[in-house]
Amino acid sequence: MDVIVKNFADLFTVTGAVVLMNIILIDIVMSGDNAILIGMATRKLEGKERKKAIFFGILLATVLRIIFAFFAVQMLRIVGIKLAGGVLLLYVVWKFYRELRSSEKAEHHMETKKDGLMAAVWTIIIADVSMSLDNVLAVAGAAHDNVAALGIGLIVSIILMAFASNLIAKYLDRFPQIQWLGLLVILFIAVEMILSGSVDIDKKWLHVNIMPFLLFVLGAVFLVLHSKYIRPANEQKIQAFLQSHALSVLASIVFFLLGMLMFGDSAIAYVQSHDTLYYCLAFILFFSLLELLSLAKVWQKRGK
């Protein structure tokens, strides 16, 4: 009890105030990805169901953060924990990708009924297990063993996640296209964790770069999953979209080509020097190729 009182008293000193501000700033920055995740997971729910999912998701996320904060130092010593967390988060990316590709109304209604509240909460738990790890380690490092600062930072992060995730879910309802942006943010976090975890394994355990092997395994898994669960793109919808947005598509292509002509070398150098962006682009190109292959199979069947 005396220690907690002392920690609270330290917050009124210059050093303590700086520590608290650092923790709050870290929580503001790092709660954003959690809010995007919760907003994505609850976007198909409405009214009370959405509020329940957000409440239980944040409650369980808070419990996880407390557990992780308690074992932060011990967890840092576990080789490969970030890699495992990144792969787990990649599963969530796949789940969201599959849902976004299931665009038929009847199928969407069926998925909403089947998934419901528990599926949304379960998705939040799975993703938060990995995403909270980085958050807690960053906050634990900034806290300097001040439990009071950690507690206040935790309360701030809960409030931020509750407000932001509900707001994000509402905007995702109004503008479904933003869902793909949310998916890319979560993909970026997953790739960053996988890269960091693979470097950790290279330095402390195998002393060899496992990324080529890991990418081969992940590519094979996604190839099987895509062929099994993802229907080929609807040609009529693609044609209708291109017809109604012909000028926008043409302007985007021209803008992209002009941008590459003017800043192509700088853009390529930037991507090459930032491994996370490089691998994210590789994932996007890989899934684009899978979509084209699935369309090619449909055209081949029609030709026969």
Contacts in CASP RR format, 6 or more apart in sequence:
PFRMAT RR
TARGET T0000
AUTHOR 0000-0000-0000
METHOD contacts of the structure
MODEL  1
MDVIVKNFADLFTVTGAVVLMNIILIDIVMSGDNAILIGMATRKLEGKER
KKAIFFGILLATVLRIIFAFFAVQMLRIVGIKLAGGVLLLYVVWKFYREL
RSSEKAEHHMETKKDGLMAAVWTIIIADVSMSLDNVLAVAGAAHDNVAAL
GIGLIVSIILMAFASNLIAKYLDRFPQIQWLGLLVILFIAVEMILSGSVD
IDKKWLHVNIMPFLLFVLGAVFLVLHSKYIRPANEQKIQAFLQSHALSVL
ASIVFFLLGMLMFGDSAIAYVQSHDTLYYCLAFILFFSLLELLSLAKVWQ
KRGK
3 147 0 8 1.000
4 147 0 8 1.000
4 148 0 8 1.000
7 146 0 8 1.000
7 147 0 8 1.000
7 148 0 8 1.000
7 149 0 8 1.000
8 148 0 8 1.000
10 16 0 8 1.000
10 19 0 8 1.000
10 146 0 8 1.000
10 148 0 8 1.000
11 17 0 8 1.000
11 19 0 8 1.000
11 20 0 8 1.000
11 146 0 8 1.000
11 148 0 8 1.000
11 149 0 8 1.000
11 152 0 8 1.000
16 146 0 8 1.000
16 149 0 8 1.000
19 142 0 8 1.000
19 143 0 8 1.000
19 144 0 8 1.000
19 146 0 8 1.000
19 149 0 8 1.000
20 146 0 8 1.000
20 149 0 8 1.000
20 152 0 8 1.000
20 153 0 8 1.000
22 142 0 8 1.000
23 139 0 8 1.000
23 142 0 8 1.000
23 143 0 8 1.000
23 149 0 8 1.000
23 150 0 8 1.000
23 152 0 8 1.000
23 153 0 8 1.000
24 152 0 8 1.000
24 153 0 8 1.000
24 156 0 8 1.000
26 135 0 8 1.000
26 138 0 8 1.000
26 139 0 8 1.000
26 142 0 8 1.000
27 135 0 8 1.000
27 139 0 8 1.000
27 153 0 8 1.000
27 154 0 8 1.000
27 156 0 8 1.000
27 157 0 8 1.000
27 160 0 8 1.000
28 156 0 8 1.000
28 160 0 8 1.000
30 134 0 8 1.000
30 135 0 8 1.000
30 138 0 8 1.000
30 139 0 8 1.000
30 157 0 8 1.000
31 135 0 8 1.000
31 157 0 8 1.000
31 160 0 8 1.000
31 161 0 8 1.000
31 164 0 8 1.000
32 160 0 8 1.000
32 161 0 8 1.000
32 164 0 8 1.000
33 131 0 8 1.000
33 185 0 8 1.000
33 186 0 8 1.000
33 189 0 8 1.000
34 61 0 8 1.000
34 128 0 8 1.000
34 131 0 8 1.000
34 132 0 8 1.000
34 135 0 8 1.000
34 157 0 8 1.000
34 161 0 8 1.000
34 165 0 8 1.000
35 160 0 8 1.000
35 161 0 8 1.000
35 164 0 8 1.000
35 165 0 8 1.000
35 168 0 8 1.000
36 165 0 8 1.000
36 168 0 8 1.000
36 182 0 8 1.000
36 185 0 8 1.000
36 186 0 8 1.000
37 92 0 8 1.000
37 124 0 8 1.000
37 127 0 8 1.000
37 128 0 8 1.000
37 131 0 8 1.000
37 165 0 8 1.000
37 186 0 8 1.000
38 53 0 8 1.000
38 54 0 8 1.000
38 57 0 8 1.000
38 58 0 8 1.000
38 61 0 8 1.000
38 124 0 8 1.000
38 161 0 8 1.000
38 165 0 8 1.000
38 168 0 8 1.000
38 169 0 8 1.000
39 54 0 8 1.000
39 165 0 8 1.000
39 166 0 8 1.000
39 168 0 8 1.000
39 169 0 8 1.000
39 172 0 8 1.000
40 96 0 8 1.000
40 168 0 8 1.000
40 172 0 8 1.000
40 179 0 8 1.000
40 182 0 8 1.000
40 183 0 8 1.000
40 186 0 8 1.000
41 53 0 8 1.000
41 120 0 8 1.000
41 121 0 8 1.000
41 123 0 8 1.000
41 124 0 8 1.000
41 127 0 8 1.000
42 50 0 8 1.000
42 53 0 8 1.000
42 54 0 8 1.000
42 120 0 8 1.000
42 165 0 8 1.000
42 169 0 8 1.000
43 169 0 8 1.000
43 172 0 8 1.000
43 173 0 8 1.000
43 179 0 8 1.000
44 99 0 8 1.000
44 108 0 8 1.000
44 111 0 8 1.000
44 112 0 8 1.000
44 115 0 8 1.000
44 116 0 8 1.000
44 120 0 8 1.000
45 53 0 8 1.000
45 112 0 8 1.000
45 116 0 8 1.000
45 117 0 8 1.000
45 120 0 8 1.000
45 169 0 8 1.000
49 116 0 8 1.000
49 117 0 8 1.000
50 166 0 8 1.000
50 169 0 8 1.000
51 166 0 8 1.000
52 117 0 8 1.000
53 117 0 8 1.000
53 120 0 8 1.000
53 121 0 8 1.000
53 124 0 8 1.000
54 162 0 8 1.000
54 165 0 8 1.000
54 166 0 8 1.000
54 169 0 8 1.000
55 162 0 8 1.000
56 117 0 8 1.000
56 121 0 8 1.000
57 121 0 8 1.000
57 124 0 8 1.000
57 125 0 8 1.000
57 128 0 8 1.000
58 158 0 8 1.000
58 161 0 8 1.000
58 162 0 8 1.000
58 165 0 8 1.000
60 121 0 8 1.000
60 124 0 8 1.000
60 125 0 8 1.000
60 128 0 8 1.000
61 124 0 8 1.000
61 125 0 8 1.000
61 128 0 8 1.000
61 132 0 8 1.000
61 161 0 8 1.000
62 154 0 8 1.000
62 158 0 8 1.000
64 125 0 8 1.000
64 128 0 8 1.000
64 129 0 8 1.000
64 132 0 8 1.000
65 132 0 8 1.000
65 135 0 8 1.000
65 136 0 8 1.000
65 154 0 8 1.000
65 157 0 8 1.000
66 154 0 8 1.000
68 75 0 8 1.000
68 132 0 8 1.000
68 133 0 8 1.000
68 136 0 8 1.000
68 137 0 8 1.000
69 136 0 8 1.000
69 139 0 8 1.000
69 140 0 8 1.000
69 150 0 8 1.000
69 154 0 8 1.000
72 136 0 8 1.000
72 137 0 8 1.000
72 140 0 8 1.000
72 141 0 8 1.000
73 140 0 8 1.000
75 81 0 8 1.000
75 133 0 8 1.000
75 137 0 8 1.000
76 137 0 8 1.000
79 200 0 8 1.000
79 201 0 8 1.000
79 204 0 8 1.000
79 205 0 8 1.000
80 197 0 8 1.000
80 200 0 8 1.000
80 201 0 8 1.000
80 205 0 8 1.000
81 133 0 8 1.000
81 197 0 8 1.000
82 133 0 8 1.000
82 134 0 8 1.000
82 193 0 8 1.000
82 194 0 8 1.000
82 196 0 8 1.000
82 197 0 8 1.000
82 200 0 8 1.000
83 193 0 8 1.000
83 194 0 8 1.000
83 196 0 8 1.000
83 197 0 8 1.000
83 198 0 8 1.000
83 200 0 8 1.000
83 201 0 8 1.000
84 130 0 8 1.000
85 129 0 8 1.000
85 130 0 8 1.000
85 133 0 8 1.000
85 193 0 8 1.000
86 130 0 8 1.000
86 190 0 8 1.000
86 193 0 8 1.000
86 194 0 8 1.000
86 197 0 8 1.000
87 190 0 8 1.000
87 194 0 8 1.000
87 218 0 8 1.000
88 126 0 8 1.000
88 127 0 8 1.000
88 129 0 8 1.000
88 130 0 8 1.000
89 127 0 8 1.000
89 130 0 8 1.000
89 131 0 8 1.000
89 186 0 8 1.000
89 189 0 8 1.000
89 190 0 8 1.000
89 193 0 8 1.000
90 187 0 8 1.000
90 190 0 8 1.000
90 191 0 8 1.000
90 194 0 8 1.000
90 218 0 8 1.000
91 126 0 8 1.000
92 123 0 8 1.000
92 126 0 8 1.000
92 127 0 8 1.000
92 186 0 8 1.000
92 190 0 8 1.000
93 183 0 8 1.000
93 186 0 8 1.000
93 187 0 8 1.000
93 190 0 8 1.000
94 222 0 8 1.000
94 225 0 8 1.000
95 123 0 8 1.000
96 179 0 8 1.000
96 183 0 8 1.000
96 186 0 8 1.000
97 183 0 8 1.000
97 287 0 8 1.000
98 229 0 8 1.000
98 230 0 8 1.000
99 111 0 8 1.000
100 179 0 8 1.000
100 180 0 8 1.000
100 183 0 8 1.000
101 230 0 8 1.000
101 231 0 8 1.000
102 108 0 8 1.000
102 111 0 8 1.000
102 231 0 8 1.000
103 234 0 8 1.000
103 237 0 8 1.000
127 186 0 8 1.000
130 190 0 8 1.000
130 193 0 8 1.000
131 189 0 8 1.000
134 193 0 8 1.000
135 157 0 8 1.000
139 150 0 8 1.000
139 153 0 8 1.000
140 150 0 8 1.000
143 149 0 8 1.000
143 150 0 8 1.000
171 178 0 8 1.000
172 178 0 8 1.000
172 179 0 8 1.000
184 280 0 8 1.000
184 284 0 8 1.000
187 280 0 8 1.000
187 283 0 8 1.000
188 276 0 8 1.000
188 277 0 8 1.000
188 280 0 8 1.000
191 276 0 8 1.000
191 279 0 8 1.000
191 280 0 8 1.000
191 283 0 8 1.000
192 276 0 8 1.000
194 214 0 8 1.000
194 279 0 8 1.000
195 211 0 8 1.000
195 275 0 8 1.000
195 276 0 8 1.000
195 279 0 8 1.000
198 209 0 8 1.000
198 210 0 8 1.000
198 211 0 8 1.000
198 214 0 8 1.000
201 210 0 8 1.000
202 208 0 8 1.000
202 209 0 8 1.000
202 210 0 8 1.000
215 279 0 8 1.000
215 282 0 8 1.000
219 286 0 8 1.000
222 286 0 8 1.000
222 287 0 8 1.000
222 290 0 8 1.000
223 290 0 8 1.000
226 287 0 8 1.000
226 290 0 8 1.000
226 294 0 8 1.000
227 294 0 8 1.000
230 290 0 8 1.000
230 294 0 8 1.000
231 294 0 8 1.000
232 294 0 8 1.000
232 295 0 8 1.000
232 297 0 8 1.000
232 298 0 8 1.000
233 291 0 8 1.000
233 294 0 8 1.000
233 295 0 8 1.000
235 295 0 8 1.000
235 298 0 8 1.000
242 249 0 8 1.000
259 267 0 8 1.000
260 267 0 8 1.000
270 277 0 8 1.000
271 277 0 8 1.000
271 278 0 8 1.000
271 281 0 8 1.000
272 278 0 8 1.000
END
